Amino acid sequence: MNILVRNVEKADYQSVRRIMNQVQEMHVAWRPDIYKSNENLISEDVFDLMINSGNAFVADVDGVVAGVLEITYKHIEGPAHVTREVVFIDTMAVDKEYRGRGIGHQFFEKVRELKDSSGSDGIELQVNAMNHAAYEMYKECGFTEKSINMELL
C-alpha cells in the first residue's frame, strides 16, 4: 500500500466531503446532544478556501483519497504565555475503510516536516474525549495532555 500525503486538489472534493461526513456521524453517535447530522459540512466555497490556504492535505492510497489533514499556524503571545509558534492540527480524519493502516502516522510525519520547515516550536491538536482510538494513537506518537476541556450541562 503506497501512501502519499499531498496537497488537496479540486478533484478531491467528494472524497474529502465523504470522509468528513463519516467523522461527523461518529461525533453525532457519541454526543447527539451537541452534534447533528449534516451532509454539507464542507461547501465547495469552503473547500476552495482549503485549497487556497495551502494547509490542507489528503492521504492518497494508490489513487484513492483515504484521509484528510488540515492545519493552521498559530502565533501565541500574551502576558501569561511564553511567545510560541505552533502548528495546530485542525482536522485529521481517515476513511473508515483505511483506519489502522498507518495513515495517521504518515500525517504526523507531514506535520513534523511542516513544523521543522516553518521553525515552529510545537504541534498541538484537540481530540474528542470519546475518540479513544485517536487518543491512543496521539499518545503513541508522543503527544501529552496540555489541558482538558470540561462542561456542565
C-alpha positions as CSV (number, residue, x, y, z in Angstrom):
1,M,0.0,0.0,0.0
2,N,1.5,3.3,-1.1
3,I,0.5,6.3,1.0
4,L,1.2,9.7,-0.5
5,V,0.4,12.8,1.6
6,R,-0.2,15.6,-0.9
7,N,-1.9,19.0,-1.1
8,V,-5.6,18.8,-1.6
9,E,-6.9,19.4,-5.1
10,K,-10.3,20.4,-6.5
11,A,-10.9,16.8,-7.8
12,D,-10.7,15.6,-4.1
13,Y,-13.9,17.4,-3.1
14,Q,-16.3,14.5,-3.0
15,S,-13.8,12.2,-1.2
16,V,-13.0,14.9,1.4
17,R,-16.7,15.5,1.9
18,R,-17.4,11.8,2.4
19,I,-14.6,11.4,5.0
20,M,-15.6,14.5,6.9
21,N,-19.2,13.2,6.9
22,Q,-18.0,9.9,8.4
23,V,-16.3,11.8,11.2
24,Q,-19.3,14.0,11.8
25,E,-21.5,10.9,12.2
26,M,-19.1,9.5,14.8
27,H,-19.5,12.7,16.7
28,V,-23.2,12.6,16.4
29,A,-23.2,9.0,17.7
30,W,-21.1,10.0,20.7
31,R,-22.8,13.3,21.5
32,P,-26.2,13.8,19.8
33,D,-26.9,16.5,22.4
34,I,-24.1,18.6,20.8
35,Y,-23.6,17.4,17.2
36,K,-26.1,16.9,14.4
37,S,-26.0,15.2,11.1
38,N,-25.1,17.5,8.2
39,E,-24.3,16.2,4.7
40,N,-22.9,19.5,3.7
41,L,-20.3,20.2,6.3
42,I,-17.9,21.5,3.7
43,S,-19.4,23.5,0.9
44,E,-17.5,23.9,-2.4
45,D,-16.7,27.5,-1.4
46,V,-15.1,26.4,1.9
47,F,-13.3,23.6,0.1
48,D,-11.8,26.2,-2.3
49,L,-10.6,28.2,0.7
50,M,-8.9,25.0,2.0
51,I,-7.2,24.5,-1.3
52,N,-6.0,28.1,-1.5
53,S,-4.7,28.1,2.1
54,G,-2.1,25.5,1.1
55,N,-2.6,24.0,4.6
56,A,-4.9,21.1,3.6
57,F,-3.7,17.7,2.6
58,V,-5.0,14.3,1.7
59,A,-3.6,10.8,2.1
60,D,-3.7,9.3,-1.4
61,V,-3.5,5.5,-1.2
62,D,-2.9,4.1,-4.6
63,G,-5.1,6.8,-6.2
64,V,-7.8,6.8,-3.6
65,V,-8.3,9.6,-1.1
66,A,-8.2,7.9,2.3
67,G,-7.6,10.7,4.7
68,V,-7.8,14.5,5.3
69,L,-5.4,16.7,7.2
70,E,-5.8,20.4,7.8
71,I,-3.5,22.6,9.8
72,T,-3.2,26.2,10.9
73,Y,-0.2,28.1,12.1
74,K,-0.8,29.9,15.4
75,H,1.2,32.7,17.0
76,I,0.8,32.5,20.8
77,E,1.7,35.6,22.7
78,G,0.4,37.2,25.8
79,P,1.2,38.3,29.4
80,A,0.6,34.8,30.7
81,H,2.3,32.8,28.0
82,V,5.7,32.4,26.5
83,T,5.7,33.5,22.9
84,R,5.5,30.5,20.6
85,E,4.7,29.4,17.1
86,V,2.6,26.3,16.9
87,V,1.3,24.1,14.1
88,F,-2.2,23.3,15.1
89,I,-3.9,20.2,13.6
90,D,-7.5,21.3,12.9
91,T,-8.6,18.1,11.1
92,M,-7.1,14.7,10.9
93,A,-9.6,12.2,9.6
94,V,-9.2,8.8,7.9
95,D,-11.8,7.0,5.9
96,K,-13.3,4.1,8.0
97,E,-12.1,1.6,5.4
98,Y,-8.5,2.7,5.8
99,R,-8.2,3.2,9.6
100,G,-5.4,1.3,11.3
101,R,-3.2,1.2,8.3
102,G,-0.7,3.8,9.2
103,I,-2.3,6.9,7.5
104,G,-2.4,8.8,10.8
105,H,1.3,8.2,11.3
106,Q,2.0,9.4,7.8
107,F,0.0,12.6,8.5
108,F,2.1,13.1,11.6
109,E,5.3,12.8,9.6
110,K,4.0,15.5,7.3
111,V,3.1,17.8,10.2
112,R,6.6,17.3,11.7
113,E,8.1,18.3,8.3
114,L,5.8,21.4,8.3
115,K,6.8,22.2,11.9
116,D,10.5,21.9,11.1
117,S,10.3,23.9,7.8
118,S,8.3,26.7,9.4
119,G,10.5,26.9,12.5
120,S,7.5,26.4,14.8
121,D,8.0,25.4,18.4
122,G,5.5,22.6,18.6
123,I,2.4,20.8,17.3
124,E,-1.0,20.9,19.1
125,L,-4.4,19.3,18.5
126,Q,-7.6,18.6,20.2
127,V,-9.3,15.2,20.4
128,N,-12.9,14.3,21.3
129,A,-12.9,12.6,24.7
130,M,-14.9,9.7,23.2
131,N,-12.4,9.1,20.4
132,H,-10.2,6.6,22.3
133,A,-8.5,5.1,19.2
134,A,-7.3,8.6,18.1
135,Y,-6.2,9.4,21.7
136,E,-4.1,6.3,21.9
137,M,-2.5,6.9,18.5
138,Y,-1.7,10.5,19.6
139,K,0.0,9.2,22.8
140,E,1.9,6.6,20.7
141,C,3.2,9.5,18.6
142,G,4.5,11.3,21.6
143,F,1.6,13.7,22.4
144,T,0.9,14.5,26.0
145,E,-2.1,16.2,27.6
146,K,-1.8,20.0,27.8
147,S,-5.3,20.9,29.0
148,I,-8.7,19.3,29.5
149,N,-11.9,20.9,28.4
150,M,-14.8,20.3,30.8
151,E,-18.5,21.0,30.6
152,L,-21.6,21.3,32.9
153,L,-24.9,20.7,31.2
